[in-house]
């Protein structure tokens, strides 16, 4: 068994939707997918990441409304969703 605590990809090359499967990384503390070409909504399943402290999704093409599940991140200390297309 192993745990992933930090997932960072600011390669400018990720496209498509944020995979809801990331919610399976239960011990994740940092999710940084900024500066890519991701689109669509933030998957509500990400609220299952109970240990998430840092969520950086800025400078993508994410859109739709912000999910109310973002309020469930009790340990979140840093969030940046700027430069997207949220309504």
C-alpha positions as CSV (number, residue, x, y, z in Angstrom):
1,X,0.0,0.0,0.0
2,X,1.3,3.5,-0.8
3,X,-0.2,6.9,-0.5
4,X,0.1,10.0,-2.8
5,X,0.2,13.2,-0.8
6,X,0.9,15.7,-3.5
7,X,-0.2,15.7,-7.1
8,X,1.3,18.5,-9.2
9,X,1.1,18.9,-13.0
10,X,1.7,22.3,-14.3
11,X,3.0,21.1,-17.7
12,X,0.7,23.2,-19.8
13,X,-0.3,20.0,-21.6
14,X,-3.3,18.5,-19.7
15,X,-6.5,18.8,-21.6
16,X,-10.1,17.7,-21.1
17,X,-12.0,17.3,-17.8
18,X,-10.5,16.9,-14.3
19,X,-10.8,13.1,-13.7
20,X,-13.2,12.3,-10.9
21,X,-11.0,9.3,-10.2
22,X,-8.6,11.8,-8.4
23,X,-11.1,11.5,-5.5
24,X,-9.7,8.0,-4.9
25,X,-6.4,9.5,-3.7
26,X,-7.8,9.7,-0.2
27,X,-4.7,11.0,1.5
28,X,-4.1,13.8,-1.0
29,X,-3.0,17.1,0.6
30,X,-2.1,19.1,-2.5
31,X,-3.8,19.1,-5.9
32,X,-2.1,21.5,-8.3
33,X,-3.4,21.3,-11.9
34,X,-2.9,25.0,-12.7
35,X,-1.6,26.3,-16.0
36,X,-3.1,23.6,-18.2
37,X,-6.0,23.4,-20.6
38,X,-8.6,21.7,-18.5
39,X,-12.2,22.5,-19.1
40,X,-15.6,21.6,-17.8
41,X,-16.7,21.7,-14.1
42,X,-14.8,20.8,-11.0
43,X,-16.0,17.3,-10.2
44,X,-18.1,17.3,-7.0
45,X,-16.4,14.0,-6.0
46,X,-13.2,15.9,-5.2
47,X,-15.0,16.9,-1.9
48,X,-14.1,13.3,-0.8
49,X,-10.5,14.5,-0.4
50,X,-10.8,15.0,3.3
51,X,-7.1,15.9,3.8
52,X,-6.8,18.4,1.0
53,X,-5.0,21.5,2.2
54,X,-4.0,23.1,-1.2
55,X,-6.2,23.3,-4.3
56,X,-4.7,25.2,-7.2
57,X,-6.7,25.0,-10.5
58,X,-5.9,28.5,-11.8
59,X,-5.2,29.4,-15.4
60,X,-7.3,26.7,-17.1
61,X,-10.6,26.8,-19.0
62,X,-12.7,25.4,-16.2
63,X,-16.3,26.5,-16.2
64,X,-19.9,26.0,-15.0
65,X,-20.8,27.0,-11.5
66,X,-18.6,26.3,-8.5
67,X,-19.8,23.1,-6.8
68,X,-21.2,23.7,-3.3
69,X,-19.1,20.7,-2.2
70,X,-16.1,23.0,-2.1
71,X,-17.3,24.1,1.3
72,X,-16.7,20.6,2.6
73,X,-12.9,21.0,2.6
74,X,-12.4,21.5,6.3
75,X,-8.6,21.5,6.1
76,X,-8.2,23.7,3.0
77,X,-5.8,26.5,3.6
78,X,-5.0,27.7,0.0
79,X,-7.3,27.7,-3.0
80,X,-6.8,29.5,-6.3
81,X,-9.4,29.1,-9.1
82,X,-8.6,32.4,-10.9
83,X,-8.4,32.7,-14.7
84,X,-11.1,30.2,-15.5
85,X,-14.6,30.6,-16.9
86,X,-16.8,30.1,-13.8
87,X,-20.3,31.8,-13.8
